[in-house]
Amino acid sequence: MLFIQDLPSPKTLVLGQIPQTTKIYDRHHTLLYQLYADQNRTVIPLTDVPKHLQNASIATEDKDFYKHPGFDVTAIIRSLITNLSGGELQGGSTITQQLIKSALLTPETSITRKVKEIVLAFWAERMFSKTQILEMYFNQVPYGGTAWGVEAAAQTYFGKRAKDLDLAESAFLAGIPRAPSIYSPFGNTPTLWKKRQTEVLARMGELGYISQQDREQAVKQELFFKRPHTPLHAPHFVMYVRDLLIKKYGLPFVERGGLTVVTSIDLSLQEKVQTIVAEEVGKNAYLNLTNGAAMVTNPKNGDILAMIGSKSFEDEGSGNVNVTTSLRQPGSSIKVVTYAAALSKGYTAATILDDSAVVYTNPGAPSYAPVNYDGKFHGRVPLRLALANSFNIPAVKILNHVGIPTVVELGKKMGITTWTSPERYGLSLTLGGAETTMIDMTTVYGVLANDGLRVDANPIVKITDGKGNVLEEKQEVAKQQVLDTGVAFILSSILSDNNARSQAFGPNSVLNIPGKIVSVKTGTSDNKRDNWTIGYTNDRVVAVWVGNNNGAPMSQTLASGITGAAPIWNRIITVLLEGKPGQILIQPTNVVTKSCLGRTEFFVKGTENSVSCIFRPSPSVSPSPGTNR
């Protein structure tokens, strides 16, 4: 039961409540970013708040501000209907309620808090005039970052006093309080503010605060924002973590709850990888590629150690687009899922595959004739060589044999979260025909590195609230056996076999790390729009992508495994392995060896006698060249 004596007094509104800073750190407790680092607040009288800003805020937040007793009955009923029907908890808050929520109550989302908010708003309206409430609102409401109150907001966004704001700037600021992080021009959605500003201006016009001509001029007016000076390290990663926190804890709690967030990122490594990506993308400009991205993860526990979303976050074109979370075609790097399915269905590394011409036809659809990257047919080849050299035709034939649903299901188990419409996928799936993200790909390859165990990427090490309570901490990591240990080992063996891949890449390619055993796979999407290299040891996965954000093709002279992503990957993995002893692949108990096809081959126990170990090669034939190596 709710008692008046349990509630804070609205009298304290004149003093306000000091929100606590949320801080995001790297794994070594180096500060990466602060949300609301301090209350950059300068209290001003309502007479210094432009009438345009007052009207804009009332129009968009509370059109009946001067009429209601502190709460809007119609809005409350509307929100209750939504809430009782199982929808997301709705607000229906007046300006007075927003002031109460901002200054007096906790950020929890509950019916109880909503009732408190309404009672206190009604109480406050008995104690203060509308003018006083509006003045307190403009001085206490958060406008994003460290800006609390309109004076700080005007300085933060425009470098001017609040009283000097014009209509367009006032409409912008009036739209910010609903979701400061979302509508900020400095956040992860840096253009969404314009849509919000336009909505505010339209609302002002509807209510008669401005003329049609004033509205149109304000919409057209270009705003010039003052760049924030808040330190921001590992920006793509920080924005990624911030979004995860908001989804889990809600925007108000993240922005005001005083969270201490220790993440898995290693800032020193992050900066090294960022430098490598930027330098190599610059060197490869002649290949008509303009951007690059990279991730380094620990497959044992899901730690994200480095996340480079683009060559430069500051790039005015599209630098703040995080390619590691964007949908891209993975090219042949996705073949590991197809081959994992094949090995799980009785195929072996010594199974002979037929790399010869084939045409697939379906009624009502164009025929499909896959071709190889090098423009040749290679005849009868062992599975080891087919995968190591990334021949396309054998991969397509395997997919056709084991079935698209089987591969899609295994892909999901291994970490692909974007394959939501399997009915749309054809045989080009194994060549990267279905988009996914770099985060998903590091999870997939992490399964191979981790003996078939899936561990999802998780950048959070520990979160405590403003009172020191631990909200979450990475201790026992969730692991799921999604692939047979022996299958994972054999795939890792193939992908680390420099001799096996020499036919396509040569013996001294950048995929080979002298003195080290590293498993690696390349991938290039159709028309060379995406180029990947993903490789791993037992405790590190490194994924690299290059291309153009708009999907424009790169130069057709780009050679997968030689130029593009591969040199970047080579430099990153070399940094990671520097000074470390060479690792070996540990053969699991369910894998046996047998002399086969001129080498000692690995087999999942029970499959070693399922193939003939006498190999008779067939000659190569040259069709037209393809892609997807």
N, C-alpha and C positions, 0 to 999 in steps of 0.2 A: 504494500500500500504506500502511496506517495504522500508524505507529510511536508507541510510548508517549512517546518523547522529543519528538514533535511536538505533544503536547497540553499545554494549560495545567494547572498543578497545582491540585488541589482545595484545597490549603492556602490559596489566595488567596480562597476563599469567605468567610473571616472578614473580609476587607477589602472585598469586593464590587467591582463594576464600575460606574463612573459613566456612566449613559446620557446621551446628548446630546439637547438640546432641538430639536424640529422647529418651525420658525418659518414662518409664512405672511405674505407681504407683498403690498401693492398694487403697481401698476406703478411708483410713485414711491418704492418701498422704505419705505413707511410700514407699521409692524407692525400686522397685523390680528389675529393669534392665535398663541399658543404651545401646542404639545402637549408636556407634560412640561417646563414652563419650568424647573423645578429639582427636585431630589430632596428633597421636603419630608419628610425622614425623621427619625424619633426612634426609636433602637434601644431595645427593651424586652425584658426577660427573658420566657421562655415562661410563667412564672407570672403575668404580667400579661395574658396572652391568655386570655380567658374560655374555659372548657371547652366551652361551646356552640360557639364559633367554631372551636376545634380540631376538635371532632367533625364540625361542618358541612363544614369543608374536607376532612377525611379522607373523609367519606361521599361527597362529590360529585367529588373529584379522585382519590382513591387509597384505596379501602376496605381494601386489603391492605397498607397502609403499614408496619405493624409486623411483617409476615411476609416480604416479598420482600427480595432482596439489592440493591435499588436500581432494579430494572427488573421489569416484569411481562411474563413470557414469553407469556401468553395474549393480552394486549393487543397485543404486538408482532406476533404471528402474524396476528391479526385485521387489523391495519393493513397488514401486508405483502400479504395477500391482496387488500385493497382497492386498494393501490397498483399491484400487478402486473396487476390487471384493468383498469387504465387510469383508475381513479377518482382523485379529488382526494387528494393526499398526506395521510395520516392520522397522528395523533400517537401515542396509546397511551402517553402520558407519565405516569410516577409523580410524586409530589411531589418526590422527589430529582432526577429528570430536569428538572422544571420549574425547580428552583433552579439547576441547572447551566446550563440554557438561558438563564435570565434573567441570571445573573451572569458566565458564563465564555465563552459562545459567540456567534458572530455570528447575526443573525436570518434567515440564508438558509434556504430550504426545500429540503433535498436528502437523499438517502440517506446521503451521507458525513457530513453534520452529525449525522444521527440516530445513526449508529454511534458517533461521538465522544461524543455525549450519553450513550449507554448505557454506554460504557467508563468515562467520567468518573463517572457515577452509581455504578457498581459500586465504583470506586476510592474515592469519597467515603464510601461506607458502610463501608469498611474503616478509614477515618481518623476518622470522627465517629460518635457515638451517634445513635440515632433522635431523642432529645430535642434534641440539638444541631442536627440537620438541620431539624427542625420549627421550632426557634427561628430559624434563619437564613432559612428559607422565609418566615415571617411578617414578617421584617424587610427582605427584599430583593425580594419579588415586587411588581410594579406593580398598583395598584388603580384606575388611571385618572387622567387629568389630571396634576397634580403630586404625587399621593399615592403614595409608595413605602413599602411596609410598612403593617401594620395600624394602627399608632398614627396615622400621618399620614392614613390612610383614614378612621379614626373621626372625626378632627377635621374632615376635609374634608367628609364627607357628613352628619355628625350634630352636630359641634361639641362632642364629648365625648371622654374618654379611652377607649382600647380596653377597659380593665378594667371599664368601666361599661356596655358593650354588652349588650343583652338578646338573647333567642333570635331574635326577628324581625330585628333589626339584624344579628346575627351571620350569619344565613342569607343575608341580602342581600349582605354583604361576601364571604362564601364563594363566591358565584356570580359575582363581578366578574372575577377574574383571567383566566378563560377568554377574555373579549373585553371589556376595559374600555370601549372606545368604544361598543360596541353596547349593553351593559347599564347604562351610566351614565344616571341620571335627568336629566342635563343635556345629553345628546347629541341626535342626530337621531331616535332611537327612544326617547323619554322614558318609555314605559310598559312596555317589554319586560323591565325588571328584575323586575317582579312575577311574570311567568311563570317566570323563572329562579329567583327566591326560592322560589316554590311547589315547583318541582322539587327544590331542595335540601332543603326541609323534608320532602318526601315520601320522599326518599332516606334522611334521618336516621331517619324513622319505620320504614322497611323494615329498617334495620340495628339497630334497637333503641336508638338514642341518645335518643329522645324518645317520649313517649306520644302516642296519637291525640289526646287532649284538648289537649296542649301544641301539637301540630302545627296543629290547627284554630284555636286561639287566636292563634297566630303569623301564620297566613295572614290572619285577619281584622284583625289589628292594623294601624292606619294609621301609616305612617312619615312623619316630618317631616324633610325634607332642608334642610340649610343651603345657601343659594344660593352658588355660587362667585363669587369676585371677580376671576377672571382676565379681563383686558380682552378684549372680543370685538367687533370691528367688522365690518360687513357680514356678519352671522351666517348668513343663508341661503346666501350665496355661499361662506363659509368651510366650512360643513358640506357643501356640494356638492363643493367642491374636495377636502376631506378624504376623502369617499367615493370620489372618482375615484382618489386616491392609494392608498387601501387596496386597491381592485380591481386596481391595476396593480402595486403593490410589496408588498402584504401588510401586515396590521395591525401585527405586531411592528416591522417596519422603519420604518413611518410614525411609530409612537409612540415609538421609541427610537433611530432612526437619525441624528438630528441633521440632518435635511434643511433646506435653505434654499430655500423655494418662493416665487419671484417670480411673481405672477399678473398678469392683464391688467386687473383691476378698477381703476377710478379712484375712490379713496375720497371725494374731494371731490364728484365727480359723483354717486356712490352716495348720499351723505348728502342731497344736494339732491333727488334723485329720490325717496328715501324720505320726505322731508318733503312733497313734492308729493302722493304717493300717500296718505299719512295724512290730509292736510288735505282732499283732494277726497273721499275715502271718508267722512270725517266730515260734509262738507257734503251728501252725497247719501244720508244715512241715511234720509231720508224716502222714498226709492225702494226701501226694503226691501233694500238691499245692505249687507253688513257687511265686505266685504274687497276688496282690490285687489292687483294684482301688476304688475310692469313689468320689461322688459329693454331694455338698450341694447347693441348690438353693432356691430362694425366688419366689414362683409361682405367686405372685402378680405383680412383675415387671420384671421377667426374670433374676434377678441378680444371677450370679454364685459366691457364697460365699466361696467355697472351691472346688478345682479340683485336685485330687490325681491320676495321670496317672499310677503310679506303686508304688511298695513298696519303691523304691529308684531310683531316676533319675541317680544316680552315678553307679548303678549296671552295671558292664561291659558286662553282657550278653545281656540284652534287656531292661535296665532300662529307656532309653529315648523313648521307645515306649509308646505312650499315649493311654492307654486302654479305656479311656472315649470317645475317638473319633474313636476307632477301631470297626470293625464289629464283633459282638459276638451273639450267640444264647441266647435269653432272658429266655428260659424255660417257666415255668408257670406264670412268672410275666406278660406275655403278655395277660393272660386270662382276665384281666380287660377290654380289648377292646372287646373281645367276649361277655362278660356279659353286657357291656355297650350297645352293639348292641341289645342284647336280651331284656334288660329292655326298650330300645327305641322302641321295636317292640311289646310291650304288655306283656312280661314276668313280673313276680313280684318276690319279695324276698321269697314269700310263694309258688310260683309255684313248683309243685312236679316234680322232674326229675327222670328218670329211670337209676340208676347206675347198669346196668347188661351187660352181655357179648354182644358184637356186632362185626360183621365183615363186612367191606366195600370192595366191589369188583368193579374193573373197567376193562373193556376189555383191554388186552395188558399190564396191570400193576399188580404188586403184590397186594394181598389182604392186608387190613389194619385192625388190631384188637387191639385197644388201651387197655392199662391196667393201673391200678392205682398204685400210688407210694407205697402204703402199701401192694400191692398184693392181695387185696380183692375187692369183689363187695359189695356195700352197699345198694342195692335195691332202694326203693322209698325214696328219700331225698328231703327236701326243697332246693330251689336254694340257700338260705342263707348258709346252711350247706355245700352244694356242693362247693361253691366258698371259703368259709372260711377255709375248710379243703383241698382245692385244689384237689378235685377228678377229674381225667382226663376224664373219660368216659362221664360224663354229659356235660363237656365243649365241647368235640368232637361232641356229639349229637346236642348240641345247634348250633355249627358252621354249621353242616350239614343242620340244619333246616333253619337258617336265611340266609345262603349262604356265601361262601367265598368272593365274590365281595363286599357284604355289609360290612363285617368286615374289609376288606382291605381298602375300602373307608373311613370308620370311623377311622381306624388307621391312615391314612394319615391326616385326619382332626385334629386328636388329637396330631399329631406331629411326626409321623413316616415318615422319609424322604427316607428310604432305600427300601421300598416295591415298587420296580419299575417293577417287572415282575410277576403280579398276576396270569398269566396263568400257572406259574410253581408251584404254591402253592397248597398243598393238605390239608387234614383235620388236619395234624400235625401242621398247622399254629398256632392253639390255644395252642399248647404245646411248642411253641418257635421254630418251624421249619424254620422260615425265620429270617435271621440275621438283627440286627439293632445296634444302638450305645447307650451308656449310656446317652449321651446328649439327644437323642430322647426319651429315657425312662423317664428321669426327666420331659420332656415336657408333655408326656402322663399323668404321675401321677400328674403333676401340674394342669392339667385340672380338675382332681377329687378334688384336694385341693382347687381349685379356683372357685367352683360352676359352673363348665362346661365351664369356659372361658379359652381359649388357649392364653398363653403369651409365645412367643419363648424366649429361652435363649439368653441373650445379656450381654456380660461381660463389655461393654463400658458405663461408666458414663459420661465422657466428654473428648473431644479432642480439643486442641488448637494448632495452628501452631506456627512457630517460631516468628511471629509478634504479637501473642496474639489473632488472629482471631479464633472464635469458629467454628470448622468444624462440630461438632455434639455434642449433649447433650441429655441425657435421661431425658425427661420431661413427655410428654404425651405418655404412653406406649400403643402400639397397642394391642387390645384385641379382640378376636373373640369368640362368643358363638357357640361352636361346639358340646355341649352336654347339654341336658335338665338339669336344675338345680336340679330337683327332682331325676333324675337318678344318678347324681354325688353324691348327698346326701346319697342315699340308698347304693351305692357302698362303700362310706366312712363308713357308719354304719356297713356294713357287715365286712369290713376289720379291723374295730376297735373292733369287738365283740370277746373278749377273750373266752367267754363261747362257742360260736359257733365253734371256731377252736380247742377247747380242745381235740376233738376226735382224731385229727391227731398230735397235737403238745403238748398236755397236758396243764394243767391250769397254770403252772408256767414257761413257756418257755421264752427265751430271747426276744420273740416278744412282750411280755407284759411289759409295763412300768407302774409300780405301781403308782396309783394316777393320771395318765395322760390318756387322750384319744388320741391314736395314731393309725392311719390306716396303715396297713402294709401287704405286700404280698411277698412271696418267689418264687423262680424259679430255677429249675435245668434242664440243657439240657441233651440230650441223653448221656448215658454212663458217666454222671457226668463230662463233660468237662467244664461246666460253672455253677457257683452257685451264685445266686443273692438274695439280700433282698432289697426291696424298700418300704419306708414308709414315712408318711407325717402328718403334722398338717396343719392348715389353712395358715401358713406363712413360712413353711419350708418343703422341700422335700430332703430326704436323700437316695441316691442309692449307693449300695455296690456290688462289684463283686469280686470273687476269682476264681483262676484257674491257667492255664499255658499258656503263650503266644503262644506256639506252638500247642495248642489244645490237648495236651496229657490228657487222663482221670485222674481224681483224684481218690483217694481211694474210693472203693464202700461202705466203712463204713461211709463216710460222710453223715450226716443226716441233710437235709435241715430244717432250722428253729432252729437247735440245734447247729450244728458246721458249720464251713465255714464262709459265709458272715454274718450270723445273729448276732454272738457276736460282730463283728465289728460295724454293724449297731446299735446295742444296746448301745455300748459305745459312739458312735457319737451322737445319738439322746438324750442320757442322758446328755451329755455336753450341747447340745443346749437348753434343757428344764430346766436345773438346775436354781433354783431360780425364775422360771417363774410360774405364777398361771396356774392351769389346764384349758385347753380350752374345750369348749363344742361344739358339732355339732349343728348348728342352723338349725332347721327344716324349709325348704322353704314353701311358701304359697301353692304351688301346690302338697304338700305331706300331706296325711292324715294317721291317725293311726287306727288300728283295732285289736281287740283280735283275734289272729289266730295261730293255731298250738302250743298252750300253751304259747304264748308270745304276747306282744304288737308289732305288726309288722307295718312297714312303707310301704305305697303304693303311687305311683303317682296317683293323683286324677283321678278317672274314671276307675281305674283298681282294686279297693278294692273288688268288687263283682265278679271278673272274676275267682276266685279260690275257692275251697272248703277249709274251715279252719278246717276241721276234718281230722286228719292225722292218718293213720294206717301203721306203719313201717313194713318193710319186713326184713327177716333175711339176714345176710351177707354170702357170699360165697368166698372161697379163691382160686383164680387162681395164676399164677406166678407173682412175684413182678415186678413193673415197676419203672419209674423215673418221673421227671417233677413235683415234688410237689412245 
